[in-house]
């Protein structure tokens, strides 16, 4: 088994995305204001967004499964 060079918490998956430089600057500013790193800030922001999104509440998740999404 290939050994990872960087340790991640169990259950975590690394992804790669491309963002406009201006947006990355804003993300870094907001993350620094909350004393977080970029990855933690993005992950927590997306988690909060998913909790508030109607398609991701308990009913929405069931509907997505029914829809095959």
Helices and strands as residue ranges (DSSP letters): H 21-33, H 38-52, G 54-56, H 58-67
